[in-house]
Amino acid sequence: MIESELRRRRTIETLIDLATNSDPGGCWDDSRAEDLLRSQSTPAEVRAAGMDESMIRRIWAEL
């Protein structure tokens, strides 16, 4: 993987963590992380990064 792909993958993995783990001390709420995932990635990308299928369906429910 080239450096830009690694950075993108790390970003997606961080957003997945934010969306799936509720943390009242976090800087974003769960819905903001979900919005970012929806706008910055695809279901295939997050699936490849290891996101649970139920979360994928929830985030991209309108598709």
PyMOL Python script that loads the backbone (N, CA, C, O; Angstrom):
from pymol import cmd

cmd.read_pdbstr("""\
ATOM      1  N   MET A   1       0.837  -1.177   0.000  1.00  0.00           N
ATOM      2  CA  MET A   1       0.000   0.000   0.000  1.00  0.00           C
ATOM      3  C   MET A   1       0.886   1.246   0.000  1.00  0.00           C
ATOM      4  O   MET A   1       1.915   1.300   0.673  1.00  0.00           O
ATOM      5  N   ILE A   2       0.462   2.228  -0.762  1.00  0.00           N
ATOM      6  CA  ILE A   2       1.214   3.474  -0.744  1.00  0.00           C
ATOM      7  C   ILE A   2       0.764   4.323   0.442  1.00  0.00           C
ATOM      8  O   ILE A   2      -0.282   4.068   1.040  1.00  0.00           O
ATOM      9  N   GLU A   3       1.556   5.321   0.769  1.00  0.00           N
ATOM     10  CA  GLU A   3       1.323   6.132   1.974  1.00  0.00           C
ATOM     11  C   GLU A   3      -0.074   6.746   2.017  1.00  0.00           C
ATOM     12  O   GLU A   3      -0.716   6.733   3.067  1.00  0.00           O
ATOM     13  N   SER A   4      -0.557   7.282   0.895  1.00  0.00           N
ATOM     14  CA  SER A   4      -1.889   7.905   0.900  1.00  0.00           C
ATOM     15  C   SER A   4      -2.987   6.871   1.171  1.00  0.00           C
ATOM     16  O   SER A   4      -3.976   7.182   1.833  1.00  0.00           O
ATOM     17  N   GLU A   5      -2.820   5.658   0.668  1.00  0.00           N
ATOM     18  CA  GLU A   5      -3.792   4.603   0.947  1.00  0.00           C
ATOM     19  C   GLU A   5      -3.770   4.213   2.413  1.00  0.00           C
ATOM     20  O   GLU A   5      -4.818   3.961   3.006  1.00  0.00           O
ATOM     21  N   LEU A   6      -2.586   4.162   2.998  1.00  0.00           N
ATOM     22  CA  LEU A   6      -2.476   3.850   4.426  1.00  0.00           C
ATOM     23  C   LEU A   6      -3.141   4.923   5.275  1.00  0.00           C
ATOM     24  O   LEU A   6      -3.844   4.605   6.235  1.00  0.00           O
ATOM     25  N   ARG A   7      -2.929   6.190   4.933  1.00  0.00           N
ATOM     26  CA  ARG A   7      -3.560   7.277   5.686  1.00  0.00           C
ATOM     27  C   ARG A   7      -5.075   7.209   5.567  1.00  0.00           C
ATOM     28  O   ARG A   7      -5.791   7.388   6.552  1.00  0.00           O
ATOM     29  N   ARG A   8      -5.564   6.949   4.349  1.00  0.00           N
ATOM     30  CA  ARG A   8      -7.014   6.836   4.154  1.00  0.00           C
ATOM     31  C   ARG A   8      -7.571   5.682   4.982  1.00  0.00           C
ATOM     32  O   ARG A   8      -8.608   5.823   5.631  1.00  0.00           O
ATOM     33  N   ARG A   9      -6.890   4.554   4.959  1.00  0.00           N
ATOM     34  CA  ARG A   9      -7.346   3.383   5.724  1.00  0.00           C
ATOM     35  C   ARG A   9      -7.385   3.701   7.224  1.00  0.00           C
ATOM     36  O   ARG A   9      -8.341   3.339   7.909  1.00  0.00           O
ATOM     37  N   ARG A  10      -6.346   4.380   7.733  1.00  0.00           N
ATOM     38  CA  ARG A  10      -6.328   4.756   9.152  1.00  0.00           C
ATOM     39  C   ARG A  10      -7.473   5.710   9.495  1.00  0.00           C
ATOM     40  O   ARG A  10      -8.088   5.595  10.555  1.00  0.00           O
ATOM     41  N   THR A  11      -7.753   6.644   8.599  1.00  0.00           N
ATOM     42  CA  THR A  11      -8.864   7.572   8.819  1.00  0.00           C
ATOM     43  C   THR A  11     -10.179   6.814   8.899  1.00  0.00           C
ATOM     44  O   THR A  11     -10.983   7.052   9.801  1.00  0.00           O
ATOM     45  N   ILE A  12     -10.401   5.911   7.968  1.00  0.00           N
ATOM     46  CA  ILE A  12     -11.631   5.117   7.968  1.00  0.00           C
ATOM     47  C   ILE A  12     -11.727   4.278   9.238  1.00  0.00           C
ATOM     48  O   ILE A  12     -12.795   4.198   9.844  1.00  0.00           O
ATOM     49  N   GLU A  13     -10.632   3.657   9.646  1.00  0.00           N
ATOM     50  CA  GLU A  13     -10.645   2.853  10.867  1.00  0.00           C
ATOM     51  C   GLU A  13     -10.955   3.710  12.090  1.00  0.00           C
ATOM     52  O   GLU A  13     -11.672   3.266  12.987  1.00  0.00           O
ATOM     53  N   THR A  14     -10.427   4.926  12.139  1.00  0.00           N
ATOM     54  CA  THR A  14     -10.712   5.836  13.260  1.00  0.00           C
ATOM     55  C   THR A  14     -12.181   6.214  13.269  1.00  0.00           C
ATOM     56  O   THR A  14     -12.805   6.230  14.330  1.00  0.00           O
ATOM     57  N   LEU A  15     -12.748   6.521  12.104  1.00  0.00           N
ATOM     58  CA  LEU A  15     -14.172   6.866  12.033  1.00  0.00           C
ATOM     59  C   LEU A  15     -15.043   5.674  12.415  1.00  0.00           C
ATOM     60  O   LEU A  15     -16.076   5.845  13.062  1.00  0.00           O
ATOM     61  N   ILE A  16     -14.640   4.488  12.026  1.00  0.00           N
ATOM     62  CA  ILE A  16     -15.377   3.282  12.433  1.00  0.00           C
ATOM     63  C   ILE A  16     -15.389   3.171  13.949  1.00  0.00           C
ATOM     64  O   ILE A  16     -16.434   2.915  14.548  1.00  0.00           O
ATOM     65  N   ASP A  17     -14.228   3.364  14.571  1.00  0.00           N
ATOM     66  CA  ASP A  17     -14.157   3.304  16.039  1.00  0.00           C
ATOM     67  C   ASP A  17     -15.058   4.349  16.678  1.00  0.00           C
ATOM     68  O   ASP A  17     -15.766   4.056  17.641  1.00  0.00           O
ATOM     69  N   LEU A  18     -15.037   5.559  16.150  1.00  0.00           N
ATOM     70  CA  LEU A  18     -15.879   6.617  16.706  1.00  0.00           C
ATOM     71  C   LEU A  18     -17.359   6.305  16.540  1.00  0.00           C
ATOM     72  O   LEU A  18     -18.157   6.566  17.441  1.00  0.00           O
ATOM     73  N   ALA A  19     -17.724   5.752  15.402  1.00  0.00           N
ATOM     74  CA  ALA A  19     -19.133   5.457  15.138  1.00  0.00           C
ATOM     75  C   ALA A  19     -19.646   4.284  15.959  1.00  0.00           C
ATOM     76  O   ALA A  19     -20.820   4.251  16.326  1.00  0.00           O
ATOM     77  N   THR A  20     -18.787   3.331  16.249  1.00  0.00           N
ATOM     78  CA  THR A  20     -19.255   2.119  16.928  1.00  0.00           C
ATOM     79  C   THR A  20     -19.063   2.144  18.440  1.00  0.00           C
ATOM     80  O   THR A  20     -19.672   1.345  19.151  1.00  0.00           O
ATOM     81  N   ASN A  21     -18.240   3.034  18.932  1.00  0.00           N
ATOM     82  CA  ASN A  21     -17.987   3.093  20.374  1.00  0.00           C
ATOM     83  C   ASN A  21     -18.463   4.426  20.936  1.00  0.00           C
ATOM     84  O   ASN A  21     -17.891   5.475  20.639  1.00  0.00           O
ATOM     85  N   SER A  22     -19.480   4.379  21.722  1.00  0.00           N
ATOM     86  CA  SER A  22     -19.990   5.592  22.341  1.00  0.00           C
ATOM     87  C   SER A  22     -19.034   6.035  23.444  1.00  0.00           C
ATOM     88  O   SER A  22     -18.683   5.260  24.334  1.00  0.00           O
ATOM     89  N   ASP A  23     -18.626   7.285  23.365  1.00  0.00           N
ATOM     90  CA  ASP A  23     -17.698   7.827  24.352  1.00  0.00           C
ATOM     91  C   ASP A  23     -18.122   9.253  24.689  1.00  0.00           C
ATOM     92  O   ASP A  23     -17.897  10.165  23.893  1.00  0.00           O
ATOM     93  N   PRO A  24     -18.731   9.459  25.852  1.00  0.00           N
ATOM     94  CA  PRO A  24     -19.209  10.799  26.197  1.00  0.00           C
ATOM     95  C   PRO A  24     -18.099  11.842  26.228  1.00  0.00           C
ATOM     96  O   PRO A  24     -18.381  13.033  26.098  1.00  0.00           O
ATOM     97  N   GLY A  25     -16.846  11.428  26.397  1.00  0.00           N
ATOM     98  CA  GLY A  25     -15.743  12.374  26.424  1.00  0.00           C
ATOM     99  C   GLY A  25     -15.155  12.650  25.055  1.00  0.00           C
ATOM    100  O   GLY A  25     -14.238  13.460  24.925  1.00  0.00           O
ATOM    101  N   GLY A  26     -15.674  11.985  24.032  1.00  0.00           N
ATOM    102  CA  GLY A  26     -15.147  12.160  22.688  1.00  0.00           C
ATOM    103  C   GLY A  26     -15.486  13.525  22.116  1.00  0.00           C
ATOM    104  O   GLY A  26     -16.383  14.215  22.601  1.00  0.00           O
ATOM    105  N   CYS A  27     -14.755  13.901  21.081  1.00  0.00           N
ATOM    106  CA  CYS A  27     -14.985  15.222  20.496  1.00  0.00           C
ATOM    107  C   CYS A  27     -16.142  15.218  19.517  1.00  0.00           C
ATOM    108  O   CYS A  27     -16.678  16.283  19.211  1.00  0.00           O
ATOM    109  N   TRP A  28     -16.549  14.059  19.010  1.00  0.00           N
ATOM    110  CA  TRP A  28     -17.698  13.964  18.112  1.00  0.00           C
ATOM    111  C   TRP A  28     -18.686  12.967  18.686  1.00  0.00           C
ATOM    112  O   TRP A  28     -18.311  12.021  19.380  1.00  0.00           O
ATOM    113  N   ASP A  29     -19.933  13.193  18.387  1.00  0.00           N
ATOM    114  CA  ASP A  29     -20.899  12.184  18.812  1.00  0.00           C
ATOM    115  C   ASP A  29     -20.981  11.095  17.747  1.00  0.00           C
ATOM    116  O   ASP A  29     -20.425  11.242  16.659  1.00  0.00           O
ATOM    117  N   ASP A  30     -21.663  10.022  18.057  1.00  0.00           N
ATOM    118  CA  ASP A  30     -21.732   8.889  17.143  1.00  0.00           C
ATOM    119  C   ASP A  30     -22.321   9.268  15.790  1.00  0.00           C
ATOM    120  O   ASP A  30     -21.836   8.808  14.757  1.00  0.00           O
ATOM    121  N   SER A  31     -23.361  10.101  15.781  1.00  0.00           N
ATOM    122  CA  SER A  31     -23.994  10.447  14.510  1.00  0.00           C
ATOM    123  C   SER A  31     -23.060  11.264  13.618  1.00  0.00           C
ATOM    124  O   SER A  31     -23.111  11.125  12.396  1.00  0.00           O
ATOM    125  N   ARG A  32     -22.225  12.094  14.188  1.00  0.00           N
ATOM    126  CA  ARG A  32     -21.264  12.866  13.385  1.00  0.00           C
ATOM    127  C   ARG A  32     -20.247  11.927  12.740  1.00  0.00           C
ATOM    128  O   ARG A  32     -19.915  12.098  11.567  1.00  0.00           O
ATOM    129  N   ALA A  33     -19.755  10.957  13.469  1.00  0.00           N
ATOM    130  CA  ALA A  33     -18.824   9.984  12.906  1.00  0.00           C
ATOM    131  C   ALA A  33     -19.498   9.183  11.789  1.00  0.00           C
ATOM    132  O   ALA A  33     -18.876   8.898  10.765  1.00  0.00           O
ATOM    133  N   GLU A  34     -20.756   8.824  11.984  1.00  0.00           N
ATOM    134  CA  GLU A  34     -21.494   8.108  10.946  1.00  0.00           C
ATOM    135  C   GLU A  34     -21.644   8.970   9.702  1.00  0.00           C
ATOM    136  O   GLU A  34     -21.465   8.483   8.586  1.00  0.00           O
ATOM    137  N   ASP A  35     -21.973  10.254   9.884  1.00  0.00           N
ATOM    138  CA  ASP A  35     -22.080  11.176   8.746  1.00  0.00           C
ATOM    139  C   ASP A  35     -20.762  11.262   7.981  1.00  0.00           C
ATOM    140  O   ASP A  35     -20.745  11.243   6.751  1.00  0.00           O
ATOM    141  N   LEU A  36     -19.662  11.356   8.721  1.00  0.00           N
ATOM    142  CA  LEU A  36     -18.348  11.424   8.082  1.00  0.00           C
ATOM    143  C   LEU A  36     -18.022  10.136   7.328  1.00  0.00           C
ATOM    144  O   LEU A  36     -17.502  10.180   6.214  1.00  0.00           O
ATOM    145  N   LEU A  37     -18.328   8.995   7.934  1.00  0.00           N
ATOM    146  CA  LEU A  37     -18.107   7.728   7.242  1.00  0.00           C
ATOM    147  C   LEU A  37     -18.900   7.678   5.944  1.00  0.00           C
ATOM    148  O   LEU A  37     -18.371   7.284   4.904  1.00  0.00           O
ATOM    149  N   ARG A  38     -20.149   8.071   5.999  1.00  0.00           N
ATOM    150  CA  ARG A  38     -21.026   8.043   4.838  1.00  0.00           C
ATOM    151  C   ARG A  38     -20.494   8.940   3.720  1.00  0.00           C
ATOM    152  O   ARG A  38     -20.558   8.587   2.542  1.00  0.00           O
ATOM    153  N   SER A  39     -19.969  10.100   4.104  1.00  0.00           N
ATOM    154  CA  SER A  39     -19.517  11.050   3.084  1.00  0.00           C
ATOM    155  C   SER A  39     -18.088  10.801   2.606  1.00  0.00           C
ATOM    156  O   SER A  39     -17.724  11.227   1.510  1.00  0.00           O
ATOM    157  N   GLN A  40     -17.274  10.118   3.413  1.00  0.00           N
ATOM    158  CA  GLN A  40     -15.862   9.972   3.081  1.00  0.00           C
ATOM    159  C   GLN A  40     -15.445   8.562   2.673  1.00  0.00           C
ATOM    160  O   GLN A  40     -14.277   8.328   2.361  1.00  0.00           O
ATOM    161  N   SER A  41     -16.387   7.624   2.672  1.00  0.00           N
ATOM    162  CA  SER A  41     -16.024   6.245   2.338  1.00  0.00           C
ATOM    163  C   SER A  41     -17.212   5.553   1.678  1.00  0.00           C
ATOM    164  O   SER A  41     -18.277   6.139   1.486  1.00  0.00           O
ATOM    165  N   THR A  42     -16.996   4.317   1.347  1.00  0.00           N
ATOM    166  CA  THR A  42     -18.050   3.491   0.755  1.00  0.00           C
ATOM    167  C   THR A  42     -18.255   2.264   1.632  1.00  0.00           C
ATOM    168  O   THR A  42     -17.386   1.921   2.433  1.00  0.00           O
ATOM    169  N   PRO A  43     -19.396   1.603   1.485  1.00  0.00           N
ATOM    170  CA  PRO A  43     -19.594   0.371   2.237  1.00  0.00           C
ATOM    171  C   PRO A  43     -18.478  -0.652   1.979  1.00  0.00           C
ATOM    172  O   PRO A  43     -18.060  -1.358   2.896  1.00  0.00           O
ATOM    173  N   ALA A  44     -18.007  -0.729   0.753  1.00  0.00           N
ATOM    174  CA  ALA A  44     -16.928  -1.685   0.438  1.00  0.00           C
ATOM    175  C   ALA A  44     -15.645  -1.341   1.193  1.00  0.00           C
ATOM    176  O   ALA A  44     -14.947  -2.236   1.672  1.00  0.00           O
ATOM    177  N   GLU A  45     -15.332  -0.048   1.301  1.00  0.00           N
ATOM    178  CA  GLU A  45     -14.116   0.349   2.020  1.00  0.00           C
ATOM    179  C   GLU A  45     -14.189   0.016   3.503  1.00  0.00           C
ATOM    180  O   GLU A  45     -13.232  -0.505   4.074  1.00  0.00           O
ATOM    181  N   VAL A  46     -15.332   0.319   4.130  1.00  0.00           N
ATOM    182  CA  VAL A  46     -15.422   0.040   5.559  1.00  0.00           C
ATOM    183  C   VAL A  46     -15.518  -1.454   5.833  1.00  0.00           C
ATOM    184  O   VAL A  46     -15.054  -1.936   6.867  1.00  0.00           O
ATOM    185  N   ARG A  47     -16.121  -2.180   4.904  1.00  0.00           N
ATOM    186  CA  ARG A  47     -16.168  -3.648   5.032  1.00  0.00           C
ATOM    187  C   ARG A  47     -14.742  -4.203   4.990  1.00  0.00           C
ATOM    188  O   ARG A  47     -14.393  -5.073   5.788  1.00  0.00           O
ATOM    189  N   ALA A  48     -13.919  -3.704   4.063  1.00  0.00           N
ATOM    190  CA  ALA A  48     -12.524  -4.146   3.953  1.00  0.00           C
ATOM    191  C   ALA A  48     -11.725  -3.772   5.195  1.00  0.00           C
ATOM    192  O   ALA A  48     -10.752  -4.444   5.537  1.00  0.00           O
ATOM    193  N   ALA A  49     -12.135  -2.696   5.873  1.00  0.00           N
ATOM    194  CA  ALA A  49     -11.451  -2.265   7.098  1.00  0.00           C
ATOM    195  C   ALA A  49     -11.951  -3.012   8.326  1.00  0.00           C
ATOM    196  O   ALA A  49     -11.441  -2.803   9.428  1.00  0.00           O
ATOM    197  N   GLY A  50     -12.944  -3.882   8.149  1.00  0.00           N
ATOM    198  CA  GLY A  50     -13.397  -4.730   9.243  1.00  0.00           C
ATOM    199  C   GLY A  50     -14.652  -4.288   9.965  1.00  0.00           C
ATOM    200  O   GLY A  50     -14.948  -4.794  11.047  1.00  0.00           O
ATOM    201  N   MET A  51     -15.401  -3.351   9.389  1.00  0.00           N
ATOM    202  CA  MET A  51     -16.630  -2.906  10.054  1.00  0.00           C
ATOM    203  C   MET A  51     -17.685  -4.006  10.008  1.00  0.00           C
ATOM    204  O   MET A  51     -17.812  -4.724   9.017  1.00  0.00           O
ATOM    205  N   ASP A  52     -18.428  -4.120  11.085  1.00  0.00           N
ATOM    206  CA  ASP A  52     -19.503  -5.094  11.229  1.00  0.00           C
ATOM    207  C   ASP A  52     -20.623  -4.795  10.218  1.00  0.00           C
ATOM    208  O   ASP A  52     -20.969  -3.636   9.989  1.00  0.00           O
ATOM    209  N   GLU A  53     -21.180  -5.850   9.623  1.00  0.00           N
ATOM    210  CA  GLU A  53     -22.241  -5.694   8.616  1.00  0.00           C
ATOM    211  C   GLU A  53     -23.467  -4.967   9.161  1.00  0.00           C
ATOM    212  O   GLU A  53     -24.100  -4.208   8.428  1.00  0.00           O
ATOM    213  N   SER A  54     -23.813  -5.179  10.416  1.00  0.00           N
ATOM    214  CA  SER A  54     -24.987  -4.498  10.976  1.00  0.00           C
ATOM    215  C   SER A  54     -24.758  -2.992  11.045  1.00  0.00           C
ATOM    216  O   SER A  54     -25.688  -2.215  10.828  1.00  0.00           O
ATOM    217  N   MET A  55     -23.519  -2.569  11.348  1.00  0.00           N
ATOM    218  CA  MET A  55     -23.208  -1.130  11.349  1.00  0.00           C
ATOM    219  C   MET A  55     -23.241  -0.574   9.934  1.00  0.00           C
ATOM    220  O   MET A  55     -23.722   0.538   9.717  1.00  0.00           O
ATOM    221  N   ILE A  56     -22.740  -1.326   8.980  1.00  0.00           N
ATOM    222  CA  ILE A  56     -22.771  -0.876   7.582  1.00  0.00           C
ATOM    223  C   ILE A  56     -24.210  -0.649   7.143  1.00  0.00           C
ATOM    224  O   ILE A  56     -24.525   0.372   6.532  1.00  0.00           O
ATOM    225  N   ARG A  57     -25.080  -1.600   7.455  1.00  0.00           N
ATOM    226  CA  ARG A  57     -26.501  -1.450   7.092  1.00  0.00           C
ATOM    227  C   ARG A  57     -27.116  -0.243   7.782  1.00  0.00           C
ATOM    228  O   ARG A  57     -27.906   0.477   7.171  1.00  0.00           O
ATOM    229  N   ARG A  58     -26.772  -0.009   9.036  1.00  0.00           N
ATOM    230  CA  ARG A  58     -27.316   1.140   9.768  1.00  0.00           C
ATOM    231  C   ARG A  58     -26.859   2.465   9.155  1.00  0.00           C
ATOM    232  O   ARG A  58     -27.662   3.377   8.958  1.00  0.00           O
ATOM    233  N   ILE A  59     -25.571   2.560   8.859  1.00  0.00           N
ATOM    234  CA  ILE A  59     -25.029   3.819   8.344  1.00  0.00           C
ATOM    235  C   ILE A  59     -25.507   4.115   6.942  1.00  0.00           C
ATOM    236  O   ILE A  59     -25.793   5.268   6.620  1.00  0.00           O
ATOM    237  N   TRP A  60     -25.601   3.102   6.102  1.00  0.00           N
ATOM    238  CA  TRP A  60     -26.041   3.301   4.731  1.00  0.00           C
ATOM    239  C   TRP A  60     -27.482   2.810   4.532  1.00  0.00           C
ATOM    240  O   TRP A  60     -27.827   2.313   3.460  1.00  0.00           O
ATOM    241  N   ALA A  61     -28.304   2.947   5.546  1.00  0.00           N
ATOM    242  CA  ALA A  61     -29.684   2.440   5.500  1.00  0.00           C
ATOM    243  C   ALA A  61     -30.506   3.061   4.370  1.00  0.00           C
ATOM    244  O   ALA A  61     -31.381   2.401   3.809  1.00  0.00           O
ATOM    245  N   GLU A  62     -30.238   4.295   4.040  1.00  0.00           N
ATOM    246  CA  GLU A  62     -31.049   4.970   3.040  1.00  0.00           C
ATOM    247  C   GLU A  62     -30.690   4.557   1.616  1.00  0.00           C
ATOM    248  O   GLU A  62     -31.379   4.945   0.673  1.00  0.00           O
ATOM    249  N   LEU A  63     -29.628   3.782   1.447  1.00  0.00           N
ATOM    250  CA  LEU A  63     -29.213   3.371   0.097  1.00  0.00           C
ATOM    251  C   LEU A  63     -29.997   2.161  -0.362  1.00  0.00           C
ATOM    252  O   LEU A  63     -29.785   1.673  -1.473  1.00  0.00           O
TER     253      LEU A  63
END
""", "prot")
cmd.dss("prot")
cmd.show_as("cartoon", "prot")
cmd.util.cbc("prot")
cmd.orient("prot")
